[in-house]
Amino acid sequence: MKIYVCVKQVPDTSGKVAVKENGVLDRASMKTIINPDDLNAVEAALQIKDQEGCEVIAVTMGPPAAAGMLRELYAMGVDKAVLISGREFGGSDTFATSQVLAGGIHHLGLEKEDIVFCGRQAIDGDTAQVGPQIAEKLNIPQITYAGEVRYENGKVFVKRMMENGYMEVEAETPVLITCIKELNTPRYMTVRGILDCFDKEITVLDYPTLENEPLIDKTTIGLSGSPTTIFQSFTPPVAKGGEMLEGTTQEKCDALAAKLVRKQLI
């Protein structure tokens, strides 16, 4: 049994956000972090590993610098790290990215008892599309928005969170599950893991390795092949400061009501 976890290195949106003239994020000039929802997916995989003793494989598509993120995951406890990297993959949208990740997992081998975990969505795109698209391309069942996950005897039992409640779903493997932040609390890297992670190998799958994968269409990957076109990207303007109202509670309420009336909000 193997568990694949798809992870992404994303810009730290709490800091500077830079956009190139062509509308693409200038990732090289921004600090990066591991996508938060992906850490919940890693933790879910590691919990099953603690229970079953299976192998956990972290898979990412990105530039060579993403290897640093994979070493952090080694320090958390994953068993193998795979970096899918090549200029041909650069600028891929969700449709293209899911092809490449599905092709990478297919290349590594997806067997009947395996599970694929993904975060619900990435904070840089917020589409929540890549996980479900990977499942479609691998032709396996998918369960999204997992708030609880349990594995028993080749089956997964998932509490799928919805707007007004939850749905309990049972599925046989192989299956893909997308995880929300409420699922768990990701563990910290261990001291021993940090010391050992720099000696561990990162498997690199480049374009020549994957170009003949049947799940990858060469014409629909990379920036030029992605069907999604970004019309405009920009850094949002800084919001103006608020106004403090003075006086007694009644005076402040009256002043606030007067302002809302002038703006025709009430």
TAVENGI-V626916 format. One record per pair of residues at least 12 apart in sequence whose C-alpha atoms are under 10 Angstrom apart, sorted by sequence separation. I is the first residue (numbers start at 1). J is the second residue. D is the distance in whole Angstrom. If there is no record, write none. Layout:
BEGIN
((I J D) (I J D))
END
This chain:
BEGIN
((17 29 9) (18 30 7) (45 57 9) (58 70 7) (69 81 10) (70 82 8) (118 130 9) (119 131 8) (120 132 9) (131 143 10) (132 144 8) (146 158 6) (147 159 6) (148 160 7) (157 169 6) (158 170 6) (16 29 9) (17 30 7) (45 58 10) (70 83 8) (118 131 6) (131 144 8) (143 156 10) (145 158 9) (146 159 6) (147 160 6) (148 161 9) (156 169 8) (157 170 5) (158 171 8) (11 25 9) (16 30 6) (17 31 9) (42 56 9) (67 81 9) (117 131 8) (118 132 9) (143 157 10) (144 158 9) (145 159 8) (146 160 5) (147 161 6) (156 170 6) (157 171 7) (11 26 9) (12 27 10) (15 30 8) (16 31 8) (42 57 9) (58 73 8) (67 82 9) (85 100 10) (116 131 9) (143 158 8) (144 159 10) (145 160 5) (146 161 6) (147 162 10) (155 170 7) (156 171 5) (157 172 9) (11 27 7) (15 31 8) (42 58 8) (57 73 10) (58 74 9) (67 83 7) (84 100 8) (118 134 10) (128 144 9) (143 159 9) (144 160 7) (145 161 6) (146 162 10) (155 171 6) (156 172 6) (10 27 8) (11 28 9) (13 30 9) (14 31 10) (15 32 10) (57 74 10) (66 83 8) (84 101 8) (128 145 10) (143 160 7) (144 161 8) (145 162 8) (154 171 9) (155 172 5) (156 173 7) (160 177 10) (9 27 10) (11 29 9) (12 30 7) (13 31 9) (56 74 10) (65 83 10) (66 84 10) (83 101 10) (116 134 9) (144 162 10) (154 172 6) (155 173 6) (156 174 10) (160 178 10) (161 179 10) (11 30 6) (12 31 6) (13 32 9) (64 83 8) (66 85 9) (84 103 10) (116 135 9) (147 166 9) (149 168 10) (151 170 10) (153 172 9) (154 173 6) (155 174 9) (156 175 8) (158 177 9) (160 179 9) (161 180 9) (10 30 9) (11 31 6) (12 32 5) (13 33 9) (57 77 10) (58 78 7) (63 83 8) (64 84 9) (65 85 10) (84 104 7) (146 166 10) (147 167 10) (148 168 9) (149 169 10) (150 170 10) (151 171 10) (152 172 10) (153 173 10) (154 174 9) (155 175 9) (160 180 10) (10 31 8) (11 32 4) (12 33 6) (56 77 8) (57 78 6) (58 79 8) (59 80 9) (60 81 8) (61 82 9) (62 83 7) (63 84 8) (64 85 7) (83 104 9) (145 166 10) (146 167 10) (147 168 10) (149 170 10) (151 172 10) (156 177 9) (161 182 9) (9 31 10) (10 32 5) (11 33 6) (12 34 9) (56 78 5) (57 79 6) (58 80 6) (59 81 6) (60 82 6) (61 83 6) (62 84 6) (63 85 6) (64 86 9) (82 104 9) (146 168 10) (151 173 10) (161 183 10) (9 32 6) (10 33 6) (11 34 9) (12 35 9) (55 78 8) (56 79 5) (57 80 5) (58 81 5) (59 82 5) (60 83 5) (61 84 5) (62 85 5) (63 86 7) (82 105 10) (146 169 10) (8 32 10) (9 33 6) (10 34 6) (11 35 9) (55 79 6) (56 80 7) (57 81 6) (58 82 6) (59 83 6) (60 84 6) (61 85 6) (62 86 8) (63 87 8) (116 140 10) (120 144 7) (121 145 10) (159 183 9) (8 33 9) (9 34 5) (10 35 6) (54 79 9) (55 80 8) (56 81 9) (57 82 7) (58 83 8) (59 84 7) (60 85 9) (61 86 9) (62 87 9) (115 140 10) (117 142 10) (119 144 9) (120 145 6) (8 34 6) (9 35 6) (10 36 9) (63 89 9) (82 108 9) (116 142 9) (117 143 10) (118 144 9) (119 145 9) (120 146 8) (143 169 8) (7 34 7) (8 35 6) (9 36 10) (50 77 10) (62 89 8) (63 90 8) (117 144 10) (119 146 9) (143 170 9) (7 35 7) (8 36 9) (49 77 9) (61 89 8) (62 90 8) (102 130 10) (110 138 9) (112 140 10) (143 171 9) (149 177 9) (7 36 9) (8 37 10) (9 38 9) (49 78 9) (61 90 9) (62 91 10) (101 130 9) (102 131 10) (105 134 9) (142 171 9) (7 37 9) (8 38 7) (46 76 9) (49 79 10) (101 131 10) (141 171 8) (149 179 9) (7 38 5) (8 39 10) (42 73 8) (46 77 7) (61 92 10) (94 125 9) (98 129 8) (99 130 9) (102 133 9) (103 134 9) (106 137 10) (141 172 8) (146 177 7) (147 178 9) (148 179 9) (6 38 7) (7 39 8) (34 66 9) (45 77 10) (46 78 7) (93 125 9) (97 129 10) (98 130 5) (101 133 10) (102 134 5) (106 138 7) (140 172 10) (141 173 8) (142 174 9) (143 175 8) (144 176 8) (145 177 8) (146 178 6) (147 179 7) (148 180 9) (5 38 8) (6 39 10) (33 66 10) (43 76 9) (45 78 9) (46 79 10) (94 127 8) (97 130 7) (98 131 7) (101 134 7) (102 135 8) (105 138 9) (140 173 8) (141 174 7) (142 175 6) (143 176 6) (144 177 6) (145 178 6) (146 179 5) (147 180 6) (5 39 9) (7 41 8) (32 66 9) (39 73 9) (42 76 9) (43 77 9) (94 128 9) (95 129 8) (96 130 9) (97 131 10) (98 132 9) (99 133 8) (100 134 9) (102 136 9) (103 137 8) (140 174 6) (141 175 5) (142 176 5) (143 177 5) (144 178 5) (145 179 5) (146 180 6) (147 181 8) (148 182 8) (149 183 8) (6 41 8) (7 42 8) (28 63 10) (34 69 7) (42 77 9) (43 78 10) (62 97 10) (94 129 6) (95 130 7) (98 133 6) (99 134 7) (102 137 6) (103 138 8) (139 174 10) (140 175 6) (141 176 6) (142 177 6) (143 178 6) (144 179 7) (145 180 6) (146 181 9) (147 182 6) (148 183 6) (149 184 10) (5 41 7) (6 42 8) (33 69 8) (34 70 9) (42 78 8) (61 97 8) (94 130 5) (97 133 9) (98 134 5) (101 137 10) (102 138 6) (138 174 10) (139 175 9) (140 176 7) (141 177 9) (142 178 8) (143 179 9) (144 180 9) (145 181 9) (146 182 9) (147 183 4) (148 184 8) (4 41 10) (5 42 6) (28 65 10) (32 69 9) (39 76 10) (60 97 10) (61 98 10) (93 130 9) (94 131 9) (96 133 10) (97 134 9) (98 135 9) (99 136 10) (100 137 10) (101 138 10) (102 139 10) (138 175 10) (139 176 10) (145 182 10) (146 183 7) (147 184 8) (4 42 9) (5 43 10) (34 72 9) (95 133 7) (98 136 9) (99 137 7) (138 176 9) (145 183 9) (3 42 10) (5 44 9) (34 73 9) (61 100 8) (94 133 8) (95 134 9) (98 137 8) (99 138 9) (115 154 10) (135 174 10) (5 45 7) (60 100 10) (61 101 7) (94 134 10) (98 138 10) (113 153 10) (114 154 9) (115 155 10) (135 175 8) (136 176 10) (3 44 10) (4 45 8) (5 46 10) (60 101 7) (113 154 6) (115 156 9) (135 176 6) (3 45 6) (59 101 8) (112 154 9) (113 155 9) (134 176 8) (135 177 9) (2 45 10) (3 46 9) (61 104 9) (60 104 9) (132 176 8) (3 48 9) (59 104 8) (131 176 8) (132 177 9) (3 49 8) (59 105 8) (131 177 8) (132 178 8) (2 49 9) (131 178 6) (1 49 10) (57 105 10) (130 178 10) (131 179 10) (8 58 10) (128 178 9) (1 52 9) (2 53 10) (3 54 7) (4 55 9) (5 56 7) (6 57 9) (7 58 7) (8 59 9) (9 60 8) (57 108 10) (1 53 9) (2 54 6) (3 55 6) (4 56 6) (5 57 6) (6 58 6) (7 59 6) (8 60 6) (9 61 9) (10 62 10) (1 54 6) (2 55 5) (3 56 5) (4 57 5) (5 58 5) (6 59 5) (7 60 5) (8 61 7) (9 62 8) (1 55 7) (2 56 6) (3 57 6) (4 58 6) (5 59 6) (6 60 6) (7 61 8) (8 62 8) (9 63 9) (1 56 9) (2 57 7) (3 58 8) (4 59 7) (5 60 8) (6 61 9) (7 62 10) (9 65 9) (10 66 10) (9 66 6) (115 172 10) (116 173 9) (120 177 9) (121 178 8) (8 66 8) (9 67 10) (58 116 10) (114 172 10) (115 173 6) (116 174 8) (117 175 9) (118 176 8) (119 177 8) (120 178 5) (121 179 9) (9 68 10) (55 114 10) (56 115 10) (57 116 9) (58 117 10) (59 118 10) (113 172 8) (114 173 6) (115 174 5) (116 175 6) (117 176 6) (118 177 6) (119 178 5) (120 179 5) (121 180 8) (9 69 7) (54 114 10) (56 116 10) (112 172 9) (113 173 5) (114 174 5) (115 175 5) (116 176 5) (117 177 5) (118 178 5) (119 179 5) (120 180 6) (8 69 9) (9 70 9) (112 173 6) (113 174 5) (114 175 7) (115 176 6) (116 177 6) (117 178 6) (118 179 6) (119 180 7) (120 181 8) (7 69 9) (8 70 10) (111 173 9) (112 174 5) (113 175 9) (114 176 9) (115 177 8) (116 178 9) (117 179 7) (118 180 9) (119 181 8) (7 70 9) (111 174 7) (112 175 9) (110 174 8) (7 73 10) (25 91 10) (24 91 8) (45 115 9) (45 116 9) (45 117 7) (5 78 9) (44 117 8) (45 118 10) (4 78 10) (43 117 10) (44 118 10) (3 78 10) (41 116 9) (42 117 8) (3 79 10) (4 80 9) (5 81 10) (6 82 10) (41 117 6) (42 118 8) (4 81 10) (40 117 9) (41 118 6) (42 119 9) (138 215 8) (4 82 10) (40 118 9) (41 119 5) (137 215 7) (38 117 8) (39 118 9) (40 119 7) (41 120 9) (137 216 9) (38 118 6) (39 119 7) (40 120 9) (37 118 8) (38 119 4) (134 215 10) (37 119 4) (38 120 8) (36 119 8) (37 120 6) (38 121 8) (35 119 8) (36 120 9) (37 121 7) (38 122 8) (36 121 9) (37 122 7) (35 121 8) (36 122 8) (37 123 9) (35 122 6) (36 123 8) (34 122 9) (35 123 7) (34 123 10) (35 124 9) (6 101 8) (6 102 10) (108 205 10) (107 205 9) (6 105 9) (25 124 9) (52 151 9) (5 105 10) (51 151 9) (52 152 9) (4 105 8) (48 149 9) (51 152 10) (52 153 10) (104 205 7) (47 149 10) (48 150 8) (104 206 10) (107 209 9) (47 150 9) (48 151 7) (107 210 8) (4 108 10) (44 148 9) (45 149 10) (47 151 10) (48 152 10) (106 210 10) (41 146 10) (44 149 7) (104 209 9) (107 212 10) (4 110 9) (44 150 9) (104 210 7) (107 213 7) (2 109 9) (3 110 9) (100 207 9) (103 210 7) (106 213 8) (107 214 10) (2 110 8) (103 211 9) (106 214 9) (107 215 10) (1 110 9) (2 111 8) (103 212 9) (104 213 8) (106 215 8) (1 111 8) (2 112 10) (3 113 9) (4 114 8) (5 115 9) (6 116 8) (7 117 9) (8 118 10) (13 123 8) (76 186 9) (77 187 9) (100 210 8) (103 213 6) (1 112 8) (2 113 7) (3 114 6) (4 115 6) (5 116 6) (6 117 6) (7 118 7) (8 119 9) (11 122 10) (12 123 9) (13 124 8) (76 187 7) (77 188 10) (100 211 9) (102 213 9) (103 214 7) (104 215 9) (1 113 5) (2 114 5) (3 115 5) (4 116 5) (5 117 5) (6 118 5) (7 119 7) (10 122 7) (11 123 8) (12 124 9) (76 188 6) (77 189 8) (102 214 10) (103 215 5) (104 216 9) (1 114 5) (2 115 7) (3 116 6) (4 117 6) (5 118 6) (6 119 8) (8 121 10) (9 122 9) (10 123 7) (11 124 7) (75 188 8) (76 189 4) (77 190 8) (100 213 9) (102 215 7) (103 216 6) (1 115 8) (2 116 9) (3 117 7) (4 118 9) (5 119 9) (8 122 7) (10 124 6) (75 189 5) (76 190 6) (99 213 10) (101 215 9) (102 216 8) (103 217 10) (7 122 9) (8 123 10) (9 124 10) (10 125 9) (73 188 10) (74 189 8) (75 190 6) (76 191 10) (78 193 10) (99 214 10) (100 215 8) (101 216 9) (8 124 10) (72 188 10) (73 189 8) (74 190 10) (75 191 8) (76 192 10) (77 193 7) (99 215 6) (100 216 6) (72 189 7) (75 192 8) (76 193 7) (77 194 10) (89 206 9) (98 215 10) (99 216 5) (100 217 9) (72 190 10) (75 193 4) (76 194 8) (86 204 10) (88 206 9) (89 207 8) (98 216 9) (99 217 8) (100 218 10) (74 193 7) (75 194 5) (81 200 9) (82 201 9) (83 202 7) (84 203 8) (85 204 7) (86 205 8) (87 206 9) (88 207 7) (97 216 10) (99 218 10) (73 193 9) (74 194 8) (75 195 8) (77 197 9) (80 200 8) (81 201 8) (82 202 6) (83 203 6) (84 204 6) (85 205 6) (86 206 5) (87 207 8) (88 208 10) (96 216 8) (72 193 9) (73 194 9) (75 196 7) (76 197 9) (79 200 9) (80 201 8) (81 202 5) (82 203 5) (83 204 5) (84 205 5) (85 206 5) (86 207 6) (96 217 9) (99 220 9) (100 221 8) (71 193 9) (72 194 7) (74 196 8) (75 197 6) (80 202 7) (81 203 6) (82 204 6) (83 205 6) (84 206 6) (85 207 7) (86 208 9) (96 218 9) (99 221 8) (100 222 10) (71 194 8) (74 197 6) (75 198 9) (80 203 8) (81 204 9) (82 205 7) (83 206 8) (84 207 8) (88 211 10) (96 219 9) (97 220 10) (98 221 10) (6 130 10) (73 197 9) (74 198 9) (96 220 6) (97 221 7) (6 131 8) (71 196 9) (72 197 7) (84 209 10) (95 220 8) (96 221 5) (97 222 8) (71 197 5) (72 198 9) (74 200 8) (84 210 9) (95 221 8) (96 222 7) (70 197 9) (71 198 7) (74 201 10) (93 220 9) (94 221 10) (95 222 10) (96 223 9) (6 134 10) (71 199 9) (74 202 10) (92 220 9) (93 221 8) (68 197 10) (71 200 8) (89 218 10) (92 221 6) (93 222 8) (96 225 8) (97 226 9) (68 198 9) (71 201 9) (88 218 9) (91 221 8) (92 222 4) (93 223 7) (95 225 10) (96 226 6) (71 202 8) (89 220 10) (90 221 8) (91 222 5) (92 223 5) (93 224 10) (95 226 7) (96 227 8) (70 202 8) (89 221 6) (90 222 5) (91 223 4) (92 224 8) (93 225 9) (94 226 8) (95 227 8) (96 228 9) (44 177 10) (88 221 7) (89 222 4) (90 223 6) (91 224 8) (92 225 8) (93 226 6) (94 227 9) (95 228 8) (68 202 10) (88 222 6) (89 223 8) (90 224 9) (91 225 9) (92 226 6) (93 227 8) (94 228 8) (44 179 8) (67 202 7) (87 222 8) (88 223 8) (89 224 10) (91 226 8) (92 227 9) (93 228 6) (41 177 8) (43 179 10) (67 203 10) (86 222 10) (87 223 10) (88 224 9) (89 225 9) (92 228 9) (93 229 9) (41 178 7) (42 179 9) (47 184 10) (67 204 9) (88 225 10) (89 226 10) (93 230 10) (40 178 9) (41 179 6) (40 179 6) (41 180 8) (44 183 8) (47 186 10) (38 178 9) (39 179 9) (40 180 7) (41 181 9) (43 183 9) (44 184 7) (46 186 9) (47 187 10) (64 204 9) (37 178 9) (38 179 8) (39 180 10) (40 181 6) (43 184 7) (44 185 9) (46 187 9) (37 179 7) (38 180 9) (39 181 9) (40 182 8) (41 183 9) (43 185 7) (44 186 8) (37 180 6) (38 181 9) (40 183 7) (41 184 9) (43 186 5) (61 204 10) (36 180 9) (37 181 6) (40 184 6) (42 186 8) (43 187 7) (58 202 10) (59 203 9) (60 204 10) (61 205 9) (36 181 8) (37 182 9) (39 184 9) (40 185 7) (41 186 9) (42 187 9) (43 188 10) (59 204 10) (61 206 10) (37 183 9) (39 185 9) (40 186 6) (39 186 6) (40 187 9) (38 186 10) (39 187 9) (37 186 10) (36 186 9) (1 154 9) (3 174 10) (5 176 10) (1 173 10) (2 174 10) (4 176 9) (5 177 10) (6 178 10) (1 174 10) (3 176 10) (5 178 10) (24 223 10) (23 229 10) (24 230 8) (23 230 7) (22 230 9) (23 231 7) (24 232 9) (25 233 8) (22 231 9) (23 232 6) (24 233 7) (25 234 9) (22 232 8) (23 233 5) (24 234 9) (21 232 9) (22 233 9) (23 234 8) (21 233 9) (19 232 10) (20 233 8) (21 234 9) (19 233 7) (20 234 9) (18 233 10) (19 234 6) (18 234 8) (19 235 7) (17 234 9) (18 235 7) (17 235 7) (16 235 9) (17 236 9))
END
